[in-house]
Each structure stands twice: as structure tokens, then as C-alpha cells.
């Protein structure tokens, strides 16, 4: 509705009770008179990022019970708003523009509030928990602020108001917040242990404590209404609670105890012990970046609803259960990288495979690449780097139309990439790393002619986009400017080619110059010959170029002076000669960029250019 002017809503009926216009793309100023409609009980205009207006500052008599202004441009005076809205029960003010005092002490006037969202507003200090009435409150979102301190325990009085420095050890179930459905306090600076009262709220369905400083162990929550549990990026330790009661069957041994959980995120903690099996109907399970040990239980293969499985950066050992390949008919993301897994990659990936991301980097996997991966037509990321895979280049991967990231670095891949007639149609490939293998023969020119995504990636406009979806974002580690850098999120515009440390021969193809979105190019430590093609000067987005340790001859093309984004240049250990280009980015490079090329002269080399500047020792002929 971005083309609809907000004044179109000026003549609404006075009998209107509910108006929802969230996420409509509305622009401009919202009509003031709508706030004065005598019967309006619900108004939601949230997530219209370019919508502005002003709230009444006096004589605002309204029966409004629910108000949503999240992610809008309304200037909000909180004390004034609260003092006017006597009937308010639901208030959603995520990422808003506050004026005047925004100290949360205004909460004392919200004794009837049932749902409150104050997320992503940079509030700070100690949150006034004692001002909230948890007898009626069902949902609270304080994420994305800077609140500090500990989550308090519940007091023992019948009003069920939070107060710090009290204990709930003697409290009965009837005296705790029995209606509480959801709590989100992620992305703050809260610390201490997780309060024990969480374990006895029978209605609790959503709990998010992500990105804080909570310590201690994760206890079993004794009620089974919990659907979403998010505890990532804290300092929780010890083993995860398992269903070991005498009342459970043998099939339930080793499982997490929360039967209704669908979403579990425990990543980036200090958890130890064996890997538990999540509940049967879980669709998201992440325990990455912990200290879990042992093998991957076979029972995980029975999770028929599982779509996202992240076990990366642990100490898991033994083989990958072959049955995990069968899960690919509903798995979207499978991340097992940086463990101690060995043996073969599962040989059978299901027909109709849903996998978008498969990351097995940093294990000890052997054998060949299973050709059943051709069933995974939606695959975007394939990262098999740093293993012991022994195979020829999997040309058949070109049949995967959505493949964007291909990492085969540091394995035992060998032979040629293909014969001279091979077309290599990888239209969406943006990151390819074949480094540290045993590939040889010529660089196939046609390989670079079909990398269309590297030619026009920068034509995309708008805000930055990242690979992945709502539930996960892909990560990748690349050698960038001489350092290994982990991108926890991959920009969809990021493009790089790394063929270094192989035995490629022949000349650098001129077609490389057409890949004008390329950020990084590394052909170092090969046996490339001939001159550097002037077409390299067309790579105007290039930030690092490494052609070192080859057998390149001739002069450095003057066209490279146009590479204004180039930060790292390494042409060392070749047979280049003549004057080094001067000015622009070339004034920023040091001797390290050129050492081992005895025929080069000019800044920054100490050798001045003279009449002998074109003389050069050529590489000896090799077979």
C-alpha cells in the first residue's frame, strides 16, 4: 500500500473498533483524528518504516486497549502516552523514536498490561521489575536493550510482583505467574543464573535469553508447554538435562526432556557431555560452539520434522550416521563442521532433497564425493574444506542451478578441472575455493565465461542481503588479504576465487576481466606462465590480488592503475620485469608485493629504472 496516502483513512466511521495496517508500506503523516475515534480499541500501524505522525498530548480520552507503533517514525512521549491510555492492555513499541524521559519507571501505570514490547530501544540500567504486574502479564519483550543485573526471583506475596533479592524456594505453584506465555530479554547485559521460577510456569511457551551473560547449568523445566527455548551466547556449562527418569521408556533415554519443544538454540555456551536427542517434533536444533563429545546418536534420524541441524564446532567423533542423508528430504541446513568426524560422507541423499546448505568443513572425512548430491537441486552452499576427500573435480555439480558457494579447499582432489570443451555453467556461483589440492593442467577458459553472478552481482540495489533464511544465516571461512577470515554472515554480493596451491599451468584467461564484481582473486603457488592479461584492469571492485609464486613474465599491465579498491597486491616470486606502475593505489604497496622479480624497477623497489629495465631472466623450461 506504499502508493496509498495516509489521509485516505481520515473519514473512517466513528463506530470503528479495530484498525490493523501493519507492514503495509505506508508513507507520510498518519491522520491525527484517528486517535480520537470514540470506539477504537485496537490500532496497529507498526513496521511502516516511513510513516510519521504525532500522538495526542492532551484531552485524549479513548477506550484503546491495544496499540502498535513498532518501527515507525512517531515521536513518542512515554509518560504522556501511558497517563492517557487508562484501558491499555497491549503495547508494542519496538525500535521507536522516544522524546522526553524514557525511564521505564512509567511502568507503574501499566498494572493491567498483558503484552509489552519495548525491544531494540537502547534502554539501559536496572530494569524496574517490581513495577510489572505478573498476575496479568502474559508476554514481555525487552530484547535488544542494555539492561543490566540479574533476573529476580518471584516474591512470595499474593500480588505476584517481581522484587529482587527474594527467594522462591518455599513458593507453591499457585503463587507464581501462572499465566505467563512468553519472555524475551535477549541482547542485554543480564547475568546470574537462570531463575528457578521458570521451571514451574505451566503456561510458558516462549523463553529467549540469548546474548547475555547467564551462568550455571540448564535445568529441566518441569512443565511441557514450552515450544521455543533460546539460550545461545551465554556462559552456561555442564551437561544438558536428559530424560533419565524411571518413567521413560528406553527409546526416550538420551533425549532432552521437553516433549513439546520445536525450537532449541543452545549455541555458543560451555556445555559438555554427550549430544542429546531433541524431542521428536523439533524443527530447529543448534548446539554449535560448545564442548560436546561422543558420537551423533542414530535416534536423530527419527526426527521427521527436523529442518535445521547445527552441531558445528564441538568435539563430536566417529562416523556421520548414514541415515542423515535420508533426512535431506526435509532438512534445509545441515552443519557438522569443525568436529572430529571421520569415515565417508553419507552416500545416499534423498530424491527431492531440500538441502540449501551442507557444511562439513574441518573434519577427517575420507572417500569420494557422493554423486547423489545431484538430487539436492536447492543447494546453495557446499563446504567440504579441510578434510581428506580423494576425488576428481565433481563436474556434475554444475547441474545444481542454485549453487552459490563451493569450498573444496585442503583435500586430496586431483586431476584436471575438465577438458577444454567443458562449459562449467555455474550461473549463481559467487564463492569458489579449490586451494590446497592437487589439481593440474590448464585453467579452462570456459569456466570463467559462465560465472554470471560474478559479473553482475553489484547491480543489486537496496540494503545488504545475506545468504540463509529467517532461521539460519550461512557462514564461511575464506582466505582474505592473506588472513583466514570467518564471515558469520555471507553478503549475497561477496565474490571471490581461490585456486591457490595447486599445479595449474598455462596462461591466466582474459575472460577473468569480465568478472567485474570480484572482490578477491588468488592464483598463487601454481605453475602459471605467460603475461598478466591487461583485462585484469577491468576488475574495479577487486580488493586483493595474489598471483605470487608462479612463472609469469612481462610487465605489470598499466591498466591495473584503475583498481582503486585494491588493498593487497602480491606479485612476488615471478619473472616480471620493467617499471612498476606509479600513482594511485600503487603508491600504497611495499617491497613485499614484488620481491623475487629481479627485473622490476621503480618505487617502492630500491632499483631505479634505466636502459636495462627490459632485461629479465626467463624461467627455465620445465616439463
C-alpha positions in Angstrom: 0.0 0.0 0.0 3.0 2.3 -0.4 1.1 4.4 -3.0 -1.9 4.9 -0.7 -1.7 8.3 1.1 -2.5 8.0 4.8 -5.2 10.7 4.6 -7.3 8.1 2.8 -8.2 7.0 6.3 -9.5 10.3 7.6 -13.2 9.6 7.1 -13.4 6.3 9.0 -16.6 5.6 10.8 -16.9 6.6 14.4 -18.1 3.2 15.3 -14.8 1.6 14.2 -13.3 -0.6 16.9 -10.3 -2.2 15.2 -7.8 -1.0 12.6 -4.7 -3.1 11.5 -2.4 -1.5 9.0 0.9 -3.1 10.0 3.6 -3.9 7.4 1.7 -2.1 4.5 4.5 0.2 3.3 2.5 3.3 4.3 4.3 6.6 3.9 3.7 10.2 5.1 1.8 11.5 8.0 -0.9 9.5 9.8 -4.1 11.4 10.4 -4.4 12.7 13.9 -8.2 12.3 14.1 -7.9 8.5 14.1 -6.5 8.6 17.6 -9.7 10.3 18.7 -12.2 7.8 17.3 -14.6 7.2 20.3 -14.9 3.4 20.0 -11.4 2.5 18.7 -10.0 -0.4 20.9 -7.2 -1.7 18.6 -4.8 0.3 16.4 -1.7 -1.3 14.8 0.4 0.6 12.3 3.7 -1.0 13.2 6.5 -1.8 10.7 5.6 1.0 8.3 9.1 2.5 8.4 8.4 5.7 6.6 5.1 6.5 8.5 5.1 9.6 10.8 2.6 11.4 12.8 2.0 12.6 16.4 0.1 11.3 19.3 -2.3 13.5 21.2 -0.7 15.3 24.1 -3.9 16.3 26.0 -7.7 15.6 26.0 -7.1 12.1 24.8 -10.0 10.1 26.0 -10.1 6.7 24.3 -11.0 3.1 25.1 -7.8 2.0 23.3 -6.7 -1.4 24.6 -4.0 -2.4 22.0 -1.5 0.0 20.4 1.2 -1.0 17.9 3.7 1.7 16.7 6.9 -0.5 16.3 9.4 0.5 13.6 7.6 3.8 12.7 8.6 7.4 12.8 6.2 8.6 15.5 7.8 10.7 18.2 6.7 9.1 21.5 6.5 10.6 24.9 6.1 7.6 27.1 4.9 9.1 30.3 2.3 11.2 28.4 1.1 8.2 26.4 0.7 5.9 29.5 -1.1 8.6 31.5 -3.7 9.0 28.8 -4.4 5.3 27.9 -6.1 4.1 31.0 -7.6 1.0 29.3 -4.4 -0.1 27.6 -3.5 -3.8 27.8 -1.2 -4.4 24.8 1.6 -2.0 23.9 4.1 -2.7 21.1 6.9 -0.1 20.8 9.9 -1.9 19.3 12.7 0.3 17.8 10.8 3.6 18.2 11.7 7.3 18.4 11.3 8.4 22.0 11.3 12.0 23.2 11.4 13.4 26.7 12.0 11.0 29.6 12.0 7.3 28.6 12.9 5.9 32.0 10.9 2.7 32.5 9.5 3.9 35.8 6.4 4.8 33.8 5.5 1.1 34.1 3.9 1.8 37.4 0.8 3.0 35.5 0.6 -0.2 33.4 -0.9 -2.5 36.1 -3.4 -4.0 33.6 -0.8 -4.7 30.8 -0.9 -8.2 29.3 1.6 -7.8 26.4 4.5 -5.4 26.4 7.2 -5.0 23.7 10.0 -2.4 24.3 12.7 -4.2 22.3 15.6 -2.5 20.5 15.3 0.9 22.1 18.7 1.2 23.8 17.1 1.4 27.2 19.7 0.8 29.9 20.3 0.4 33.6 18.4 -1.8 36.1 15.0 -2.7 34.8 12.2 -2.0 37.4 10.9 -5.5 37.6 8.8 -4.6 40.7 6.6 -2.3 38.7 5.2 -5.1 36.5 2.1 -7.0 37.5 2.9 -10.6 36.5 -0.6 -11.6 37.7 -1.9 -10.4 34.4 1.2 -10.1 32.2 1.5 -12.9 29.6 4.2 -11.6 27.1 7.2 -9.4 27.7 9.9 -8.5 25.1 12.9 -6.4 26.4 15.4 -7.7 23.8 18.0 -5.5 22.1 18.5 -3.1 25.0 21.2 -2.5 27.6 19.5 -3.6 30.8 21.9 -5.0 33.4 21.7 -7.1 36.5 20.0 -10.4 37.3 16.5 -11.6 36.6 14.9 -11.6 40.0 13.2 -14.4 41.8 9.4 -14.2 42.4 8.3 -12.9 45.8 6.0 -14.9 48.0 3.2 -12.4 48.3 -0.1 -13.0 46.5 0.2 -10.0 44.2 2.9 -11.9 42.4 5.0 -8.8 41.7 8.7 -9.3 41.0 11.2 -8.0 43.5 14.9 -8.6 43.6 16.8 -10.2 46.4 14.0 -12.6 47.4 13.8 -16.3 47.2 11.2 -18.6 45.8 12.4 -21.8 47.5 9.3 -22.1 49.6 6.8 -20.9 47.0 4.0 -23.1 45.8 2.8 -23.3 42.2 -0.3 -21.2 42.9 1.9 -18.3 43.9 3.9 -17.9 40.7 3.0 -16.2 37.4 0.7 -19.0 36.2 -0.5 -17.1 33.0 3.0 -16.2 31.7 3.3 -17.3 28.0 6.5 -15.6 26.7 9.6 -13.8 27.8 12.3 -12.3 25.6 15.2 -10.5 27.3 17.8 -11.4 24.6 20.6 -9.0 23.6 21.1 -7.3 27.0 23.8 -7.5 29.7 21.9 -9.6 32.2 23.8 -12.1 34.3 23.5 -14.6 37.1 21.8 -18.0 36.9 18.5 -18.7 35.2 15.8 -18.1 37.9 14.2 -21.3 39.2 10.7 -19.9 38.8 11.0 -20.6 35.0 10.8 -24.3 35.7 7.3 -24.1 37.3 5.3 -21.9 34.9 2.8 -24.3 33.3 1.8 -21.8 30.6 5.3 -20.8 29.5 5.7 -21.4 25.7 8.5 -19.0 24.6 11.7 -18.2 26.5 14.6 -16.3 24.9 17.7 -15.4 27.0 20.1 -15.1 24.0 23.2 -12.9 24.1 23.5 -12.2 27.7 25.9 -13.4 30.4 23.9 -16.1 32.2 25.9 -18.7 34.0 25.2 -22.1 35.7 23.6 -25.2 34.3 20.4 -25.7 32.3 17.9 -27.4 34.5 14.9 -29.5 33.4 11.8 -27.3 33.0 9.1 -29.4 34.6 6.2 -28.4 32.5 5.7 -29.3 28.9 4.1 -26.2 27.3 7.5 -24.8 26.2 7.8 -24.6 22.4 10.7 -22.2 21.9 13.8 -22.2 24.1 16.7 -19.8 23.1 19.8 -19.7 25.4 22.6 -19.1 22.9 25.6 -16.9 23.5 25.8 -17.1 27.3 28.2 -18.8 29.7 26.0 -21.9 30.6 28.0 -25.0 31.4 27.6 -28.7 32.3 25.7 -31.4 30.5 22.3 -30.8 29.0 19.4 -32.4 31.0 18.4 -35.8 29.7 15.2 -37.8 30.2 16.6 -40.5 32.6 13.6 -40.9 34.9 12.4 -44.4 35.6 9.1 -43.4 34.0 10.6 -43.0 30.5 11.0 -45.9 28.0 14.3 -47.0 26.7 13.6 -45.2 23.4 13.5 -41.9 25.4 16.8 -42.4 27.1 19.3 -39.7 25.9 16.6 -37.3 24.8 16.0 -33.8 26.1 13.1 -33.8 28.5 10.9 -31.1 26.9 8.4 -33.1 24.8 6.7 -30.1 23.1 9.8 -28.2 22.2 10.1 -27.3 18.5 12.9 -24.7 18.5 16.1 -25.2 20.7 19.1 -23.0 20.4 22.0 -23.6 22.9 24.9 -22.4 20.6 27.9 -20.6 21.9 28.0 -21.7 25.6 30.3 -24.0 27.6 28.1 -27.1 27.5 29.8 -30.5 28.0 28.9 -34.2 27.8 27.2 -36.3 25.1 25.0 -34.9 22.4 21.3 -35.4 23.4 18.5 -36.2 21.0 15.9 -33.3 20.8 12.2 -34.0 21.1 10.5 -35.9 18.3 8.9 -32.9 16.5 11.8 -30.5 16.8 12.3 -28.4 13.6 15.3 -26.3 14.8 18.2 -27.7 16.9 21.5 -25.9 17.4 24.3 -26.8 19.9 27.2 -25.3 17.9 30.3 -23.9 19.6 30.2 -25.9 22.8 32.3 -28.8 24.2 30.0 -31.7 23.4 31.7 -35.1 22.9 30.8 -38.6 21.7 29.1 -39.6 18.6 25.9 -38.4 16.8 23.1 -40.6 18.1 21.2 -42.7 15.5 17.9 -41.6 17.0 18.4 -38.2 15.4 17.4 -39.8 12.1 13.9 -40.4 13.5 13.2 -36.6 13.7 10.7 -36.4 10.8 10.2 -32.6 11.3 13.8 -31.5 11.6 14.7 -28.8 9.2 17.8 -27.1 10.8 20.5 -29.1 12.5 23.7 -27.3 13.6 26.2 -29.4 15.6 29.3 -27.5 14.4 32.4 -26.5 16.5 32.2 -29.3 19.1 34.3 -32.4 19.7 31.9 -35.0 18.1 33.6 -38.1 16.8 33.0 -41.4 15.0 31.2 -41.5 11.7 28.3 -39.4 10.3 25.3 -41.7 10.6 24.5 -42.8 7.0 20.8 -42.2 7.7 21.4 -38.4 7.9 21.4 -38.5 4.1 17.8 -39.7 4.3 16.8 -36.6 6.4 17.6 -34.4 3.4 14.0 -34.8 2.2 13.1 -32.2 4.9 16.5 -30.9 6.2 17.3 -27.4 4.9 20.5 -26.7 6.8 23.0 -29.4 8.0 26.1 -28.0 9.7 28.6 -30.5 11.1 31.8 -28.5 10.5 34.8 -28.4 12.9 34.3 -31.7 14.7 36.4 -34.9 14.8 34.1 -36.9 12.4 35.7 -39.4 10.1 34.7 -42.0 7.6 32.7 -41.3 4.5 30.1 -38.7 3.7 26.6 -40.4 3.6 26.3 -41.9 0.2 22.5 -41.5 -0.3 20.8 -38.1 -0.4 17.1 -38.4 -0.9 15.4 -37.7 -4.1 13.6 -34.4 -3.7 16.4 -33.3 -1.4 15.6 -29.9 0.3 19.1 -29.1 1.5 20.1 -25.5 0.9 23.3 -25.6 3.0 25.7 -28.5 3.7 28.8 -27.7 5.7 31.2 -30.5 6.7 34.4 -28.4 6.8 37.2 -29.2 9.3 36.7 -32.9 9.9 38.6 -36.0 8.8 36.2 -37.3 6.2 37.5 -39.6 3.5 36.4 -41.3 0.3 34.8 -39.6 -2.6 32.0 -37.1 -3.0 28.6 -38.8 -3.3 27.0 -38.2 -6.6 23.6 -38.4 -5.1 24.1 -34.8 -4.1 22.7 -34.1 -7.6 19.3 -34.7 -6.0 19.8 -31.5 -3.9 18.6 -29.0 -6.6 18.1 -26.3 -4.0 21.7 -26.5 -2.7 23.3 -23.0 -2.3 26.3 -23.7 0.0 28.5 -26.8 -0.2 31.5 -26.6 2.1 33.7 -29.7 2.3 37.0 -28.0 3.0 39.8 -29.3 5.3 39.0 -33.0 5.1 40.7 -36.0 3.4 38.3 -36.4 0.4 40.1 -38.1 -2.5 38.3 -37.4 -5.8 38.4 -35.7 -9.1 36.7 -32.4 -9.6 32.9 -33.0 -9.3 31.9 -31.6 -12.7 28.4 -32.9 -12.2 27.8 -30.2 -9.5 27.1 -27.8 -12.5 23.6 -29.4 -12.6 22.8 -27.6 -9.3 21.2 -24.4 -10.5 21.3 -22.5 -7.2 24.9 -23.3 -6.1 26.5 -20.1 -4.8 29.3 -21.3 -2.5 31.7 -24.2 -3.3 34.5 -24.8 -0.8 36.8 -27.8 -1.5 40.0 -26.4 0.0 42.6 -28.6 1.6 41.6 -32.1 0.5 43.0 -34.6 -2.0 41.1 -33.6 -5.1 43.2 -34.2 -8.2 43.4 -34.3 -12.0 42.1 -31.5 -14.3 39.0 -29.4 -13.8 37.8 -30.6 -17.2 38.6 -30.8 -20.9 38.9 -27.7 -23.0 35.3 -28.1 -24.2 33.7 -28.2 -20.7 31.4 -25.2 -20.3 31.0 -25.2 -16.4 27.7 -23.4 -16.3 27.6 -22.3 -12.7 25.4 -19.2 -13.2 25.0 -18.4 -9.4 28.4 -19.3 -8.1 29.9 -16.4 -6.1 32.5 -18.0 -3.9 34.7 -20.8 -5.1 37.8 -22.2 -3.2 39.7 -25.1 -4.7 43.0 -24.2 -3.0 45.5 -26.6 -1.4 44.6 -29.6 -3.6 46.3 -31.5 -6.4 44.5 -30.1 -9.5 46.7 -29.7 -12.5 46.7 -29.0 -16.3 45.3 -25.8 -17.8 42.9 -23.4 -16.3 39.8 -24.0 -18.5 38.9 -20.6 -20.1 35.2 -21.5 -20.4 35.0 -22.0 -16.7 35.2 -18.2 -16.2 33.0 -17.3 -19.1 29.9 -18.7 -17.4 30.2 -17.2 -13.9 27.4 -14.7 -14.5 26.8 -14.0 -10.8 30.4 -12.6 -10.6 29.7 -10.3 -13.5 26.7 -8.5 -12.3 26.3 -9.0 -8.5 26.7 -5.3 -7.8 23.7 -4.5 -9.9 21.5 -5.5 -6.9 20.3 -2.4 -5.1 18.8 -1.7 -1.7 20.0 -2.7 1.8 22.5 -5.5 2.3 21.2 -9.1 1.9 22.7 -12.2 3.4 22.5 -15.8 2.5 20.2 -18.0 4.5 16.7 -17.5 5.7 14.8 -16.4 8.9 16.1 -19.4 10.9 19.7 -19.5 9.9 22.4 -17.4 8.2 25.2 -19.1 6.3 28.8 -18.6 7.4 32.0 -19.3 5.5 35.8 -19.0 6.2 37.9 -17.6 3.3 41.5 -16.6 2.9 41.1 -12.9 2.5 44.0 -10.5 2.1 46.4 -13.1 3.5 44.3 -13.9 6.6 41.7 -16.6 7.2 38.5 -14.7 8.0 35.3 -16.2 9.2 32.2 -14.5 7.9 29.4 -15.3 10.3 27.0 -14.0 7.7 27.7 -14.1 3.9 26.7 -11.0 1.9 25.0 -12.0 -1.2 27.3 -9.6 -3.1 30.5 -11.1 -1.8 32.5 -12.8 -4.6 35.9 -14.5 -4.5 38.0 -17.1 -6.4 40.9 -19.0 -4.8 42.7 -21.6 -6.9 46.0 -21.3 -5.0 48.4 -24.1 -4.0 47.7 -26.4 -6.9 49.6 -27.3 -10.1 47.6 -25.4 -12.7 49.5 -24.5 -15.8 49.0 -22.2 -18.8 48.1 -18.5 -19.0 45.6 -16.5 -17.0 42.5 -16.4 -19.1 41.5 -13.0 -20.4 37.9 -13.8 -19.5 38.7 -13.1 -15.9 38.4 -9.4 -16.7 34.6 -9.9 -17.2 34.1 -10.8 -13.5 33.7 -7.2 -12.5 32.0 -7.9 -9.2 35.0 -9.9 -8.0 36.4 -8.9 -4.6 39.3 -11.3 -4.3 41.4 -13.4 -6.8 44.1 -15.8 -5.7 46.1 -17.9 -8.2 49.3 -18.1 -6.2 51.6 -21.1 -5.9 50.8 -22.7 -9.2 52.8 -23.0 -12.5 51.0 -20.3 -14.5 53.0 -18.8 -17.3 52.7 -16.0 -19.9 51.9 -12.4 -19.2 49.4 -10.8 -16.9 46.4 -10.0 -19.1 45.5 -6.3 -19.3 41.9 -7.3 -18.8 42.6 -7.6 -15.0 42.3 -3.8 -15.0 38.6 -4.1 -15.5 38.1 -5.7 -12.0 37.3 -2.4 -10.4 35.8 -4.0 -7.3 38.9 -6.1 -6.6 40.3 -5.7 -3.1 43.0 -8.3 -3.1 45.0 -9.9 -5.9 47.6 -12.7 -5.3 49.5 -14.1 -8.3 52.7 -14.9 -6.4 54.9 -17.9 -6.8 54.1 -18.7 -10.4 56.2 -18.3 -13.7 54.6 -15.1 -15.0 56.7 -12.9 -17.3 56.4 -9.5 -18.9 55.5 -6.1 -17.4 52.8 -5.3 -14.9 49.9 -4.0 -17.0 49.4 -0.3 -16.7 45.7 -0.9 -16.6 46.0 -2.1 -13.0 46.3 1.5 -12.0 42.5 1.7 -12.4 41.9 -0.7 -9.5 41.1 1.9 -6.9 39.7 -0.6 -4.4 42.8 -2.8 -4.4 44.3 -3.0 -0.9 46.5 -6.1 -1.2 48.7 -6.9 -4.2 51.2 -9.8 -4.2 53.1 -10.5 -7.4 56.2 -11.8 -5.7 58.3 -14.8 -6.9 57.6 -14.5 -10.6 59.7 -13.3 -13.6 58.2 -9.9 -14.1 60.3 -7.0 -15.4 60.0 -3.4 -16.3 58.8 -0.3 -14.4 56.2 -0.8 -11.7 53.1 1.4 -12.3 53.1 4.6 -10.3 50.4 6.6 -8.5 47.0 5.9 -7.1 46.9 2.5 -5.2 50.4 1.6 -6.4 51.8 4.2 -4.0 50.4 2.1 -1.1 52.2 -1.2 -1.9 55.6 -2.2 -0.4 58.5 -4.2 -1.5 56.7 -7.4 -0.3 54.4 -7.1 -3.2 57.2 -7.6 -5.7 60.2 -9.4 -4.1 61.7 -12.2 -6.2 61.1 -10.4 -9.5 64.7 -9.3 -10.3 63.7 -7.3 -13.4 61.3 -4.9 -11.7 62.3 -1.4 -11.0 60.9 1.9 -9.7 59.1 2.7 -6.5 58.9 1.0 -4.0 62.0 -1.0 -5.2 65.4 0.4 -4.5 66.4 -0.4 -8.1 66.0 2.6 -10.4 64.8 2.1 -13.9 67.4 2.6 -16.6 68.3 1.4 -20.1 68.4 -2.2 -19.0 64.9 -2.2 -17.5 63.6 -4.6 -20.1 66.2 -7.3 -19.4 65.0 -10.3 -17.4 66.0 -13.8 -16.6 63.3 -16.0 -18.1 62.1 -19.2 -16.3 64.0 -22.3 -17.3 61.9 -24.7 -19.4 60.2 -27.4 -17.4 58.3 -30.4 -18.4 
